[in-house]
Amino acid sequence: QEENLSAMNTDPWYSAYHYSHPPLVERLSALEDLDSKKDN
């Protein structure tokens, strides 16, 4: 059985340069930020 070897917490600069979309952790963080701004 293979395991997912991708890093969950990537450097923001590395992520911006190498990936076409933000990693899941960054997406979830952005959604939480939007949700907290709605409540205020």
Secondary structure as a PSIPRED ss2 file (coil, helix, strand):
# PSIPRED VFORMAT (PSIPRED V4.0)

   1 Q C   1.000  0.000  0.000
   2 E C   1.000  0.000  0.000
   3 E C   1.000  0.000  0.000
   4 N C   1.000  0.000  0.000
   5 L C   1.000  0.000  0.000
   6 S C   1.000  0.000  0.000
   7 A C   1.000  0.000  0.000
   8 M C   1.000  0.000  0.000
   9 N C   1.000  0.000  0.000
  10 T C   1.000  0.000  0.000
  11 D C   1.000  0.000  0.000
  12 P H   0.000  1.000  0.000
  13 W H   0.000  1.000  0.000
  14 Y H   0.000  1.000  0.000
  15 S H   0.000  1.000  0.000
  16 A H   0.000  1.000  0.000
  17 Y H   0.000  1.000  0.000
  18 H H   0.000  1.000  0.000
  19 Y C   1.000  0.000  0.000
  20 S C   1.000  0.000  0.000
  21 H C   1.000  0.000  0.000
  22 P C   1.000  0.000  0.000
  23 P C   1.000  0.000  0.000
  24 L H   0.000  1.000  0.000
  25 V H   0.000  1.000  0.000
  26 E H   0.000  1.000  0.000
  27 R H   0.000  1.000  0.000
  28 L H   0.000  1.000  0.000
  29 S H   0.000  1.000  0.000
  30 A H   0.000  1.000  0.000
  31 L H   0.000  1.000  0.000
  32 E H   0.000  1.000  0.000
  33 D H   0.000  1.000  0.000
  34 L H   0.000  1.000  0.000
  35 D H   0.000  1.000  0.000
  36 S H   0.000  1.000  0.000
  37 K H   0.000  1.000  0.000
  38 K H   0.000  1.000  0.000
  39 D H   0.000  1.000  0.000
  40 N C   1.000  0.000  0.000
